[in-house]
Amino acid sequence: MTLRTLESLGSLAGKRVIVRCDLNVPLKDGVITDDGRVRASLPTLNALINQGARVVVVSHLGRPDGAPDARYSLAPVAQRLSELLGKPVTFARDTVGSGAQDAVASLGDGDVALLENLRFNPGETSKSEDERTAFAAKLAALADAFVSDGFGVVHRKQASVYELAQALPSAAGLLIQAELDVLDRLTENPEAPYTVVLGGSKVSDKLGVIDHLLPRVNSLLIGGGMLFTFLAALGHKVGSSLLESDQLDTVKEYLTRAEQLGVEIVLPTDVVVASKFAADAEHVVRPAEAIEDTDWGASGLGLDIGPETAERFAGVIRASHTVFWNGPMGVFELAPFATGTRAIAEALTQVDGLGVVGGGDSAAAVRALGFADDQFGHISTGGGASLEFLEGKRLPGLEVLGWQ
């Protein structure tokens, strides 16, 4: 079986089409701070608009507890979507009630409506298949066809991702197709040298990726909070830095396995050590094996890779033809500890081949640091979904669309 695409749905002119997008954008005081996911939805939405479909966009935002919560309303997203599409977007104040029904009924060919946050209804994320199916049936009653285009949620068995695709003629949108094309290139015969850069806070979040990709890569660069578990596995003291003691044996096994496979695991040689977790904290650069050799001793904590490491990592990345990066190198939200992440991002823009920013915090970081999306080969919209795909896991939101 192969992924069902838009073409499989035939002509959609005049038909009501529900499009499941991932518009889970960060908000601050009701203002979108990163509209990357909204912009990523545009190719599919414009393709449907140009066909004359009556487009009904659905999405979640945040984690409301199955009930309306003004903090998680999609109203600001409706406004931004309207600006980006260059046309009005009708906003329904509920998901399947009279507001949604009226909004859909008012649509003409090529018009767009956005329904309120799906997670305001407990049926969206319920663990009960019956409850999810019942909610999906109410959504399905609003439309003639379903297009799944929220790549960031395809690893979740949720009503608007899985059951809705069973309730209506369904297909994948252009974003999901693009994401799968890139991920396929990362897993099936990637062009060497192939480098994977992993950061973020915890080794445990990346175990599956390391395990699955280790036989496929040439180099594995380790930064972020997870680097301290690797350093500790080598016998180094790491002060008060983030440490997963229960993963030390696993990390030792990866180091041994990498050596057997001829894969270079590149660990930091220097670290930015701070007195506390704060933007105004005193901080110094120390060798990776001497993190506690500061005035703060065992209370000091590493918050970024050091400049020597950043330069070395950047050199490996620039010499590669395929690079996948997931996870910041340090606490990029605090300016003094964003240098390592910025160096990785800059190097990734210079890759002669495919350079992929693996969604989630990495995507937020490059935008926060002033990089444009088109400077990279690809910025994934699904951090968790991308990682699970690269782990070799089966993703329910893709399987229901025919993907194997």
N, C-alpha and C positions, 0 to 999 in steps of 0.2 A: 504493500500500500504506500501511496505517496501523499504528501501534504495537499489538501484541497485548496486551490487558490481562487481568487475572485472570478476568474474566467469560468470556473465550474458552476457558478450560480446563474450564468446566462445574463440576459438583459435585466437590469435592475431599474430601468426607467419607470417612474411612477410607483415603485414599490417602497414599502417602509422597511428600512434596514437598520437593525440595532448593531452598533459598533462598540465592542468592548475595548476601550482604550485604557492605558495606565496614565492617568492624570494626577497621580499622587505626588504633587509638587510641594516643596517647602514653602510655608507661609510665615510671615512675621507681621503682626498687627493687621492681618487681613490682606497683606500684599504679597504677591508671589516673588520670591527671591531668586528662583531659578526655574525658567520656563522651558527647559530643555525637553521634558517629556511632552509638553503641549506641542512644541514645534515638531517633535518626532511623529506625532499623530497626523500631521497635515497631508502627507502624500496620499494616504488611504482615503482620508475624508474628502480631499479635492477630487480624487478619482471617482468617488461615488457621486459627489455633487455634479461633476461634469457629465455623468451618465444620466442625471435627472432623478436620482434616487431621493427618497425622503429620509434623511439621515437622523437617527436617534442615537446620540452618544451616551454611553454609560461608563462610570468609573467609580473607584473608591478614593478616599482621601483620609489618610491617618488611620487611627484605630478607635473610632467611637464604639461604644459598648452596645451595639445593636439598637440604638435609639437616636433620634435627632439630637445634634449637638452643634450649636452655631459656630463653634470653633473649627469645625470640620466641614463647613458648607462648601460646595463647589461653585458658589456664586462668583467668587473672584476669577475662577477658571473660565466660566462662561464668558465673562467680559474679555479676558485675554484671548480666548479662542476666537471670539468675534473679531477682535483687532487683527489677529493673524490671518484669518480667513478672508477678511475684508467684506464681511457680510453679517447681518444680524444672526445671533444665536438665541433662540428662545430658551429660557431657563425654567424648568419645572421644579416646584418647591417640594416635590415628593418623588418617590421611586416608581410606584405602580398605582397610586391613588388617582383621584380626580384631576390633580394638577398635571400628572404625567399623561393621563388619557387626553386631557384637553390640549396639551402642548403638541402631542403627536397628531391629533385630529386637525390641528390648525396648519400643519405643514403642507406646503405645495412642493412640486417637483424641484429638486435642488436646494430645498430649505434644510436647516439644521436645528435640532433641539438638543439640549443637554439636560439629563435628569439629575436629580439630587443624589448625593452620596449613597451608593448601594449599601454600604455598611450601616446606614441608618435603619436597615431592615435586618433583624436577626437571622432571617433565612439565608442571607448571602454567605455567611461564614459558618453556619451551623454544622456541627459534627454529625447531625442526623441527615442521612440521604433523603429521607422523605420530606423534611423541612426545606432542604435546598431545592428539591425537585418542585415543590409547591411554589416556592418563590420564583423559580425559573419559568414555571408555567404562566405566572402573571406577567412576567416580562415578555415572554413569547407572544402573549395575546396582543401586544402592542405592535408587532411587526410581522413581516413576511419572510425575512431572511436574517441571518446572523453572520457578522464578520468579527472574528477574534483578532485583535491587533494590540492587545496589552501584553507585550512580551514579559514585562516584569512580574506577571502573575500566573504565567502558564505552568509554574511548578506547584500551584495550589489547586486542590480540588474544591472549588467554590462554585456557587450557583451560576454566576454570570460567566464563568470560565469553562465549566464542564457540563453541567446539566442543561444550560441554555443551548449549547452547541448540539445537544441531542434532541432538543425540542423543535428546532427549526432547521431548514436547509442552511448549512454552515460552511464557512471557508476562512482561511487565514488572510489577514491583510498584508499590505506591502511591507510594513515594519517587521512583522514576524518573519516574513520571507528574507528580508535583508539580514536580520539577526542570525537566522539559521545558516545563511550562506557564509557569513563570517565565522561562526562557530564551527562549521563544517571544515573550513580552511584551517582552523586551529587544531583540529583533531585528525583529519584525514590527509596524510602526506603534506604537512606544512613545509614550507621552504626553509632549509637550514642556512645559517645557524638559527635555531629556535630558542628564544629566551622567555622565561616566565618570571615576572617580578611580583612577589607577594609581600603585602604589608598588612596594615590593619592591626587590631588589638590582639587577637587570639590565634594561636596555632590550631586549636581545636576547630575553628571555623573553616580551616583550609586543609584539613587532613585528607578529605576525599579527593581534592584537586591535586595535592602533592602525590598521592598514591596513584592516581590515574594518569597523570601527565609525566611522572618521573621517567618512564621508559621512552617517552616521545621527545623530550627536550634535550638541548645541549647544555644550557645553563639555567640555574634557578637562583635568583637574587632574593635575599631575605631581608626585609626591613620592618618598620613599624614596631608595635608593641610585641609582636611575636618573635622578634629577633632575640629578645632576652632569654627566652626559653631555649633557643639554640645555643646561645653563649653559655648558659648554665649547664647545658648538656655536655659542653666541652670542659666544664670544670671552673668556669669563671664566675666570680661574684658579681651580682648585678644590682646591689643596693636595694632600694625600694621600687625598682622598676617593675613593670607588669611581668608576672611570672606564673606560668601554669606548671606547677611541680608535678602534677599527675601526667604530664605529657613528655617528661624527660626521656623515659625509655623509648617512647615512640619516635621522638626526634633522633635519638641515637641510632635507631634502626634505619631511619631515612638517610642519615649520614653514611652509614655503612653500605646501604643499598645503592646510593648514588655513586659511591666509589667503585662498586662492582660493575655498575652500568656505564661508567665513564662519563657520568654527568657531573659538571662542576657546580657545587652549591657554594655560592659566593656570599660570605657573611661580612658584616661591617667590621672594619678595622679601627674605626673611631666612632664615638658617640657624643652627642650633646647632652651633658648632664646638668640638671637644674636642682635648685634648692627646694623647689615646690612646684606644684602644678598650677602655674599662673603666668599670664603674659608678662608680668613685671618681675618674674623670678630671676635671681642671679643664675648665671649658667656659664659653663666652661666646656671645652672640648677635651675629651680624654680618650686614650687608647681603649679599645673594646675590652681588653683584659685587665684594665685598671679603672673601672667605673667608680669604685669606692675610694679611689685615691684623690679625694677632694676635701675641702674643709667640712663637707657635710657627711663624709664617711658613708656608713650604711644607710643613711636617710636620704641620700641623693638619688634622683631618679632620671633615667634616660628618656628624653622626649623627642629625639630626632637622630637620624644618622648624621655622622660628622662629614666635614667637607672632603676629606680624603676618600671616604666611602662613596659619597655622592659622585665624585669625579670618576671613580672606578666603575661604579654601576652605569653611569652615563656612557662610558666608553664601550662596555659590553653591549649595551642597548643599540648604540649607533652602528656597531659592527654586525648586528643581527639583521636577518631578512624577515623574520616573523617574531613579533613580541606581543605577549599578553600581560597586561598589568592590572592587578586588583589589590587595592588597599594602600592608603597613604603611607609614606615613610616615617612620618612623625605627626605631632599634634598640629596639623596645618592650620587649624582654626586660630591658633595663637601665633602671631606674626614671627616671633623669634625662633619658632620651631617649624617653620614652613619651608625652609631652604632645601631640605632633602627632597621633599615632594615636588617642589618647583624644578629641581634639577632633573628628576626622572621625567616629568612632563615635557620639559624642553628637549631632552634627548629623544623622546618618543616622537616628537614632531619631525625629527631628522632621520627617521628610519627609512632606508631604501627597500621598501617592501610593505608588509602589512603590520601596522602598529595599532593595537586595540586597547582602549581604556575600558576596563571591565565593569562599568556601571557603578551604582551605589556611591560610597564615599569617594571613590576615585573620580567619578564623573563630577561630583559636587566640588571636589578639590580643584580640578583643572579649571573649572569655570570661575570659582572663587578667586583663583590666582590670576585671572585675566586672560586665559587661553580661549580661543574660539574653537568651536566644534570642528570646523573644516580644516584645522591644523593637524588633525589626527586621521588615521585611516578609518577608524570607526570608534564611536563612543557608544557602548551598550546602554540600553535603557533598563536592563534587568540585572542587577548585581547578583541576587540570590539565584535567579533562573539561569544566568550564565554559568555560575559556579556549579550548580547541579548538573547542567548539561555537560560541562567539562569533567565532572565526576563520573559520567557515564550513566547517570540515573535516568529513569523513564519519567517524562513530564506529562502529567495527565491532560493539561490544556493543549498539548500538541498531539498526543495519541488520539484524542477525541476528534481531531481534524485529519486523521489518517496517517500521521507521522509514525514511522517505525525506525 
